[in-house]
Amino acid sequence: MRSRIDWKYLLGLEIRNSGFDSSVLSEFRSRLCEIGSADKLLDLMLLRFSLATISERISELAITLLGNPRSV
């Protein structure tokens, strides 16, 4: 992350920001595993990704059936 300008932009960081040390992420993962939250976090992420996919598909179906309201 230290040299990735796109990530800095996405996170709203200054270009000169040195970012974070990779050990921070490693420590975070270790703490998640210690308290047993890694699986809970993964399950929540998978649920949100699947809901986003379902929502996308519903939107595509609606556009197919009803037409694109933005094109009017």
C-alpha distances in whole Angstrom, upper triangle without the diagonal:
4,6,5,8,9,7,8,11,11,11,13,11,12,11,12,10,9,6,7,9,8,12,12,11,14,16,16,17,20,21,21,23,25,27,27,25,22,25,26,22,22,26,25,22,24,27,25,24,27,29,26,28,31,31,30,33,35,34,35,38,39,38,40,43,43,42,39,40,38,40,43
4,6,8,11,9,8,12,13,12,14,11,11,10,9,8,5,5,7,8,9,13,13,13,16,18,18,19,22,23,24,26,27,29,29,27,25,28,29,25,26,29,28,25,28,30,28,27,31,32,30,31,35,34,33,36,39,37,38,41,42,41,43,46,46,45,42,43,40,42,45
4,6,9,9,9,12,13,13,14,12,12,9,10,9,8,8,11,12,12,16,16,16,19,21,21,22,25,26,27,28,30,32,32,30,28,30,31,28,27,31,30,27,29,32,29,28,32,33,30,31,35,35,33,36,38,37,37,41,42,41,43,46,46,44,41,42,39,41,44
4,5,6,6,9,10,11,12,11,12,9,11,11,10,9,12,13,13,17,17,16,19,21,21,22,25,26,26,28,30,31,31,29,26,29,29,26,25,29,27,24,26,29,26,25,28,30,27,28,32,31,29,32,35,33,34,37,38,37,39,42,42,40,37,38,35,37,40
4,5,5,6,9,10,10,9,9,7,10,10,11,10,13,16,16,20,19,19,22,24,23,24,27,28,28,30,33,34,34,31,29,31,31,27,27,30,29,26,28,30,27,26,29,30,27,28,32,31,29,32,35,33,33,37,37,36,38,41,41,39,36,36,33,35,38
4,5,5,6,9,10,10,11,10,13,13,14,12,15,17,17,21,20,19,22,24,23,24,27,28,27,29,32,33,32,29,27,29,29,25,25,28,26,23,25,27,24,23,26,27,24,25,28,27,25,29,31,29,29,33,34,32,34,37,37,35,32,33,30,32,35
4,5,5,6,8,8,11,10,13,11,12,10,12,14,14,18,16,15,18,20,19,20,23,24,23,26,28,29,29,26,24,26,26,22,22,25,23,20,23,25,22,21,24,25,22,24,27,26,25,28,30,29,30,33,34,33,35,38,38,36,33,34,31,33,36
4,5,5,6,5,7,7,9,8,10,8,11,14,15,18,17,16,20,21,20,22,25,25,25,28,30,30,30,28,26,28,28,24,25,28,26,23,25,27,24,24,27,28,25,27,30,29,28,31,33,31,32,36,36,35,38,40,40,38,35,35,33,35,38
4,5,5,6,8,8,11,11,13,12,15,18,19,22,20,19,23,24,23,24,28,28,27,30,32,32,33,29,28,30,29,26,26,28,26,23,26,27,24,23,27,27,24,26,29,27,26,30,31,29,30,34,34,33,35,38,37,35,32,32,29,32,34
4,6,8,11,11,14,13,15,13,15,18,18,21,19,18,21,23,21,22,26,26,25,28,30,30,30,26,25,27,26,22,23,25,23,20,22,24,20,20,23,23,20,22,25,24,23,26,28,26,27,31,31,30,33,35,35,33,30,30,28,30,33
4,6,9,11,13,11,13,10,12,16,16,19,16,16,19,20,18,20,23,23,22,26,28,27,28,25,23,26,25,21,22,24,22,19,22,24,21,20,24,24,22,24,27,25,25,28,30,28,30,33,33,33,35,38,37,36,33,33,30,33,36
4,7,9,12,10,13,11,14,17,19,21,19,19,23,23,21,23,27,26,26,29,31,30,31,28,27,29,28,24,25,28,25,23,26,27,24,24,27,27,24,27,30,28,27,31,32,30,31,35,35,34,37,39,38,37,33,33,31,33,36
4,6,8,6,9,8,11,15,17,19,17,18,21,22,21,23,26,26,26,29,30,30,31,28,27,30,29,25,27,29,27,25,28,29,26,26,30,30,27,29,32,31,30,34,35,33,35,38,38,37,40,43,42,40,37,37,34,37,39
4,5,5,9,9,13,16,19,21,19,20,24,24,23,26,28,28,29,32,33,34,35,32,31,33,33,29,30,33,31,28,31,33,30,29,33,33,30,33,36,34,33,37,38,36,37,41,41,40,43,45,44,43,39,39,36,38,41
4,5,8,9,13,16,18,21,20,21,24,25,24,27,29,30,30,33,34,35,36,33,32,34,34,30,31,34,32,29,32,34,31,30,34,34,31,33,36,35,34,37,39,37,38,41,42,40,43,46,45,43,39,40,37,39,41
4,6,9,12,15,17,20,19,21,23,24,24,27,29,29,30,33,34,35,36,34,32,35,35,32,33,36,34,31,34,36,33,33,36,37,34,36,39,38,37,40,42,40,41,45,45,44,46,49,49,47,43,43,40,43,45
4,5,9,12,15,17,16,17,20,21,21,23,25,26,27,29,31,31,33,30,29,32,32,28,29,32,31,28,31,33,31,30,34,35,32,34,37,36,35,39,41,39,40,44,44,43,45,48,48,46,43,43,40,42,45
4,7,9,12,14,14,15,18,19,19,21,23,24,25,28,29,30,31,29,28,31,31,28,29,32,31,28,31,33,31,31,34,35,33,35,38,37,36,40,42,40,41,45,45,44,47,50,49,48,44,45,42,45,47
4,7,9,12,11,12,15,16,16,18,20,21,22,24,26,27,28,26,24,27,27,24,25,28,27,24,27,30,27,27,31,32,30,31,35,34,33,37,39,37,38,42,42,42,44,47,47,45,42,42,40,43,45
4,6,8,7,9,11,12,12,15,17,17,19,21,22,23,25,23,21,25,25,22,23,26,25,23,26,28,27,26,30,31,29,31,35,34,34,37,39,38,39,42,43,43,45,48,48,46,43,44,42,44,47
4,5,6,8,9,11,12,14,15,16,18,20,21,23,24,23,21,24,25,22,23,27,26,24,27,29,28,28,31,33,31,33,36,36,36,39,41,40,41,44,45,45,47,50,50,49,46,47,45,47,50
4,5,6,7,9,10,11,13,15,16,17,19,21,22,20,18,22,23,20,20,24,24,22,24,27,26,26,29,31,29,31,34,34,34,36,39,39,39,42,44,43,45,48,48,47,45,46,44,46,49
4,5,5,6,9,10,10,12,14,15,16,19,20,19,17,21,22,20,21,24,24,23,25,28,27,27,30,32,31,33,36,36,36,39,41,41,42,44,46,46,48,50,51,50,47,48,47,49,52
4,5,5,6,9,10,11,12,14,15,17,18,17,16,20,20,18,19,22,22,20,23,26,25,25,28,30,29,31,34,34,34,37,39,39,40,42,44,44,46,48,49,48,45,46,44,47,50
4,5,5,6,9,10,11,12,14,16,16,15,13,17,17,15,16,19,19,17,20,23,22,22,25,27,26,27,30,31,31,33,36,36,37,39,41,41,43,45,46,45,43,43,42,44,47
4,5,5,6,9,10,11,12,15,15,15,13,16,18,16,16,20,20,19,21,24,24,24,27,28,28,29,32,33,33,35,38,38,39,41,43,43,45,47,48,48,45,46,45,47,50
4,5,5,6,9,10,10,13,14,14,13,16,17,16,17,20,20,20,22,25,25,25,28,29,29,31,34,34,35,37,39,39,41,43,44,45,47,49,50,49,47,48,46,49,52
4,5,5,6,9,10,11,12,11,10,14,14,12,14,17,17,16,19,21,21,22,25,26,26,28,30,31,31,34,36,36,38,40,41,42,44,46,46,46,44,44,43,46,49
4,5,5,6,9,10,10,9,8,11,13,11,12,15,16,15,17,20,20,20,23,25,25,26,29,30,30,33,35,35,36,39,40,41,43,45,45,45,43,44,43,46,49
4,5,5,6,9,10,10,9,13,14,13,14,17,18,18,20,23,23,24,26,28,28,30,32,33,34,36,38,39,40,42,44,45,46,48,49,49,47,48,47,50,52
4,5,5,6,8,8,9,12,13,12,14,17,17,18,20,22,22,24,26,27,28,30,32,33,34,36,38,38,40,42,43,44,46,48,49,49,47,47,47,49,52
4,6,6,6,5,5,9,9,9,11,13,14,14,17,18,19,20,23,24,25,26,28,29,31,33,34,35,37,39,40,41,43,44,45,45,44,44,44,47,49
4,6,5,6,5,8,10,10,11,14,15,16,18,20,21,22,24,25,26,28,30,31,32,34,36,37,38,40,42,43,44,46,47,47,46,47,46,49,52
4,6,8,9,11,13,13,15,17,18,19,21,23,24,25,27,28,30,31,33,34,35,37,39,40,42,43,45,46,48,49,50,50,49,50,49,52,55
4,6,8,10,10,12,14,15,16,18,20,21,22,24,25,27,28,30,31,32,34,36,37,38,40,42,43,45,46,47,48,49,47,48,48,51,53
4,6,7,8,10,11,12,14,15,17,18,20,21,23,24,26,27,29,30,32,33,34,36,38,39,40,42,44,45,46,47,45,46,46,49,51
4,6,5,6,9,10,10,12,14,15,17,18,20,21,22,24,26,27,28,30,31,33,35,36,37,39,41,42,43,43,42,43,42,45,48
4,5,5,6,9,10,11,12,14,16,16,18,20,21,23,24,26,27,29,30,32,33,35,36,38,39,41,42,42,41,41,41,44,46
4,5,5,6,9,10,10,12,14,15,16,18,20,21,22,24,26,27,28,30,31,33,34,36,37,39,40,41,39,40,40,43,46
4,5,5,6,9,10,11,12,14,15,16,18,20,21,22,24,26,27,29,30,31,33,35,36,37,38,39,38,39,39,42,44
4,5,5,6,9,10,11,12,14,15,16,18,20,21,22,24,26,27,29,30,31,33,35,36,37,37,36,37,36,39,42
4,5,5,6,9,10,10,12,14,15,16,18,20,21,22,24,26,27,28,30,32,33,34,36,36,35,36,36,38,41
4,5,5,6,9,10,11,12,14,15,16,18,20,21,22,24,26,27,28,30,31,33,34,35,34,35,35,38,40
4,5,5,6,9,10,11,12,14,15,16,18,20,21,22,24,26,27,29,30,31,32,33,32,32,33,35,38
4,5,5,6,9,10,11,12,14,15,16,18,20,21,23,24,26,27,29,30,31,31,30,31,31,33,36
4,5,5,6,9,10,10,12,14,15,16,18,20,21,22,24,26,27,28,30,30,29,30,31,33,36
4,5,5,6,9,10,10,12,14,15,16,18,20,21,22,24,26,27,28,29,28,29,29,32,34
4,5,5,6,9,10,10,12,14,15,16,18,20,21,22,24,26,26,27,25,26,26,29,32
4,5,5,6,9,10,11,12,14,15,17,18,20,21,23,24,25,26,24,26,26,28,31
4,5,5,6,9,10,11,12,14,15,16,18,20,21,22,24,24,24,25,26,28,30
4,5,5,6,8,10,10,12,14,15,16,18,20,21,22,23,22,23,24,26,28
4,5,5,6,9,10,11,12,14,15,17,18,20,21,21,20,21,21,23,26
4,5,5,6,9,10,11,12,14,15,16,18,20,20,19,21,21,23,26
4,5,5,6,9,10,10,12,14,15,16,18,19,18,20,21,23,25
4,5,5,6,9,10,11,12,14,15,16,17,16,17,18,20,22
4,5,5,6,9,10,11,12,14,15,15,14,16,16,18,21
4,5,5,6,9,10,10,12,14,14,14,16,17,19,21
4,5,5,6,9,10,10,12,13,13,15,16,18,20
4,5,5,6,9,10,10,11,10,11,13,15,17
4,5,5,6,9,10,10,9,12,13,14,17
4,5,5,6,8,9,10,13,15,16,18
4,5,5,6,7,8,10,13,14,15
4,6,5,5,5,8,10,11,12
4,6,6,8,11,13,13,14
4,6,9,11,14,14,15
4,7,8,11,12,12
4,6,9,8,9
4,5,6,7
4,5,6
4,6
4
